[in-house]
């Protein structure tokens, strides 16, 4: 069985990168979808800045950045497995949906993290965000052509949206307790 050489793979990656850049310039840049993605990236951080008090920003940001990093990795895995794709991008530098992974999702969960310090309320808040993300936002992004599911369904995202913030809250609380000693 023959397989491509490393040099052939690099050549193909270079061509694909060039195609993506040309596609982004001709298809994405300055369309209404692009402007929406830009707003989706900026507006949540403006809200975050206004609603989270200065003394809680570092703790909330730690929680949110953990979520953003994992959301980005899971997004990359889904893209590589062919579960979904993004016909519109804010930039052509990567394939993930950065406004969603690094703004919309982490900011929503940081707000829940701050406003619902009791576990029961935090979990209920997470379920609310999970419902919004899975059954409202994802279908809207699909209808707008920004998000294209191939074999993934929004229902598959629902438990992930609930579980990840719980895990990261446990990690942050553990680190805060360890730091007190």
C-alpha positions as CSV (number, residue, x, y, z in Angstrom):
1,X,0.0,0.0,0.0
2,X,1.4,3.4,-0.9
3,X,0.9,6.5,1.1
4,X,1.8,10.1,0.5
5,X,5.2,11.4,1.5
6,X,5.6,14.1,4.2
7,X,6.6,16.5,1.4
8,X,3.4,15.7,-0.5
9,X,1.3,16.3,2.6
10,X,3.1,19.7,3.1
11,X,2.5,20.6,-0.5
12,X,-1.2,19.8,-0.2
13,X,-1.4,21.8,3.1
14,X,0.1,24.8,1.3
15,X,-2.4,24.6,-1.5
16,X,-5.3,24.1,0.9
17,X,-4.1,27.1,2.9
18,X,-4.0,29.2,-0.2
19,X,-7.4,28.1,-1.3
20,X,-8.9,28.9,2.2
21,X,-7.3,32.4,2.1
22,X,-8.7,33.1,-1.4
23,X,-12.1,31.6,-0.4
24,X,-12.2,33.8,2.7
25,X,-11.3,37.0,0.9
26,X,-13.8,36.3,-2.0
27,X,-16.6,34.6,0.0
28,X,-16.5,35.6,3.7
29,X,-14.8,39.0,4.3
30,X,-17.3,41.9,4.9
31,X,-20.4,39.8,4.2
32,X,-23.3,40.2,6.7
33,X,-22.2,36.8,8.2
34,X,-18.7,38.1,8.7
35,X,-20.1,41.2,10.5
36,X,-22.3,39.0,12.6
37,X,-19.3,36.9,13.6
38,X,-17.3,40.1,14.5
39,X,-20.2,41.3,16.7
40,X,-20.5,37.8,18.2
41,X,-16.8,38.1,19.1
42,X,-16.9,41.6,20.6
43,X,-20.3,42.1,22.2
44,X,-20.1,39.3,24.8
45,X,-16.8,40.7,26.1
46,X,-18.4,44.2,26.4
47,X,-21.2,42.6,28.4
48,X,-18.7,40.6,30.5
49,X,-16.7,43.7,31.3
50,X,-19.8,45.5,32.5
51,X,-21.4,42.7,34.6
52,X,-18.5,41.1,36.3
53,X,-17.0,43.1,39.2
54,X,-13.3,43.8,39.0
55,X,-12.5,41.7,42.1
56,X,-14.0,38.6,40.4
57,X,-12.7,39.2,36.9
58,X,-9.5,37.1,37.4
59,X,-11.3,34.1,38.8
60,X,-14.1,34.2,36.2
61,X,-11.6,34.7,33.5
62,X,-9.6,31.7,34.6
63,X,-12.8,29.6,34.5
64,X,-13.8,31.0,31.1
65,X,-10.3,30.6,29.5
66,X,-10.3,26.9,30.5
67,X,-13.7,26.5,28.8
68,X,-12.5,28.4,25.7
69,X,-9.4,26.3,25.4
70,X,-11.3,23.1,25.6
71,X,-14.1,24.3,23.4
72,X,-11.5,25.2,20.7
73,X,-9.9,21.8,21.0
74,X,-13.2,20.0,20.7
75,X,-14.2,22.1,17.8
76,X,-10.9,21.2,16.1
77,X,-11.5,17.5,16.7
78,X,-15.1,17.8,15.3
79,X,-13.7,19.6,12.2
80,X,-11.0,17.0,11.7
81,X,-13.5,14.1,12.0
82,X,-15.8,15.8,9.5
83,X,-18.7,16.2,12.0
84,X,-19.2,19.9,11.0
85,X,-17.7,22.7,9.0
86,X,-17.9,26.5,8.9
87,X,-18.6,28.1,5.5
88,X,-18.0,31.5,7.0
89,X,-15.1,32.5,9.2
90,X,-14.0,35.7,11.0
91,X,-10.5,35.1,9.9
92,X,-8.9,32.5,7.6
93,X,-6.2,31.6,10.1
94,X,-7.9,28.6,11.5
95,X,-11.0,26.5,10.8
96,X,-12.8,26.8,14.2
97,X,-15.6,29.2,15.0
98,X,-13.5,31.5,17.2
99,X,-16.3,34.0,18.1
100,X,-18.3,31.1,19.5
101,X,-15.4,29.3,21.2
102,X,-13.6,32.3,22.6
103,X,-16.4,34.7,23.3
104,X,-20.0,33.7,23.2
105,X,-19.7,30.4,25.1
106,X,-17.1,31.3,27.7
107,X,-18.7,34.6,28.5
108,X,-22.1,33.0,28.9
109,X,-20.7,30.5,31.3
110,X,-18.6,33.1,33.2
111,X,-21.7,35.0,33.9
112,X,-23.4,31.9,35.2
113,X,-20.3,31.1,37.2
114,X,-20.4,34.5,38.9
115,X,-24.1,35.0,39.4
116,X,-24.9,31.4,40.6
117,X,-22.3,30.6,43.3
118,X,-24.4,27.7,44.8
119,X,-24.0,24.4,43.0
120,X,-27.7,23.8,42.5
121,X,-28.2,27.2,40.8
122,X,-25.0,26.9,38.9
123,X,-26.1,23.6,37.4
124,X,-29.5,25.0,36.5
125,X,-27.8,28.0,34.9
126,X,-25.6,25.7,32.9
127,X,-28.6,23.8,31.7
128,X,-30.1,27.1,30.6
129,X,-27.0,28.0,28.7
130,X,-26.8,24.5,27.2
131,X,-30.4,24.8,26.0
132,X,-29.7,28.2,24.5
133,X,-26.5,27.0,22.8
134,X,-27.7,23.6,21.6
135,X,-31.3,24.3,20.6
136,X,-31.3,28.0,19.8
137,X,-27.9,29.3,18.8
138,X,-26.6,26.3,16.9
139,X,-29.8,26.0,14.8
140,X,-29.7,29.7,14.0
141,X,-26.1,29.5,12.9
142,X,-27.1,26.5,10.7
143,X,-30.0,28.5,9.1
144,X,-27.6,31.4,8.5
145,X,-25.2,29.2,6.8
146,X,-22.4,29.9,9.3
147,X,-22.4,26.4,10.7
148,X,-22.9,23.3,8.6
149,X,-23.4,20.0,10.4
150,X,-22.4,16.9,8.5
151,X,-23.3,14.1,10.8
152,X,-23.4,16.0,14.1
153,X,-26.7,17.0,15.6
154,X,-27.2,19.9,18.1
155,X,-28.6,17.4,20.7
156,X,-25.1,15.8,20.8
157,X,-23.7,19.1,22.1
158,X,-26.2,19.4,24.9
159,X,-24.6,17.1,27.5
160,X,-21.1,18.5,26.6
161,X,-22.4,22.1,27.3
162,X,-23.6,20.9,30.7
163,X,-20.6,18.8,31.8
164,X,-17.6,20.9,30.9
165,X,-18.5,23.9,33.0
166,X,-19.1,21.6,36.0
167,X,-15.7,20.0,35.6
168,X,-14.0,23.4,35.2
169,X,-15.8,24.8,38.2
170,X,-14.5,21.9,40.3
171,X,-11.0,22.5,39.0
172,X,-11.2,26.3,39.8
173,X,-12.6,25.6,43.3
174,X,-9.9,23.1,43.9
175,X,-7.2,25.5,42.9
176,X,-8.7,28.3,45.0
177,X,-8.8,26.0,48.0
178,X,-5.2,24.9,47.5
179,X,-4.2,28.6,47.2
180,X,-5.7,29.4,50.6
181,X,-3.3,27.1,52.4
